[in-house]
Amino acid sequence: EYYIAAEVYEPSKVNTEALHAQLNAGLLQTQQAFFNITGTTANTATRQFEKALDRAWTQINTGTFEYNTAISNAIKDLSKAGIGTIEYKSGRIDNIEVAVRRAVVTGANQTAVKTQEVLADELGIDLVEITAHGGARPSHAKWQGKVFSRNGRVTIDGVIYEDLRKATGYGKAGGLCGVNCRHNFHPYIPGAPKAYSKSQLKDYEAKNIEYNGVKMTEYEASQIQRGIE
């Protein structure tokens, strides 16, 4: 819908065969990354953990269930099988809720962003606008809702757009669309209105939640909630 609204979407310009080939390559790459995440587990000889994650990933990407339902189903399946924690080869131990959510959110989000990149390449679109949400980790909050260039720092009509990878860490575990990141991006056409206003982005970082007499941001509150859970 972003391309259509900007009047740059022309089906004749999209090489469907090439698009499908690139999409499949991206999906296979994402699945391999997802397999690597789940493959680091040492104590799942019968592969219940991997199977549960594969099932959740499929449910989300086919539209059968949304994130939370698919994650909840996976956790219930593993709990019934007697799996409460996951131990990685590094020695790190995570509760099953943490491990499942991290792997599912990461795998599904990376598949979605690969799709955006492929179509943008086909239509010759360079700029992308990153989504924004309340509760973003501080390192991500500084670039959410902004527009960046996928092909290096550029200036268009007097406006400077920074390099996406350098500014956001896109492609790295701790950056945009990395481990546990819920951000995504969509194409942006120069001159089009931004999806998020400055005041809206500022509200996302406001200390407007009170707990035990202390004012905090949504992110700070979420960390306390995670600790309680």
Disulfide bonds with the S-S distance in Angstrom:
none
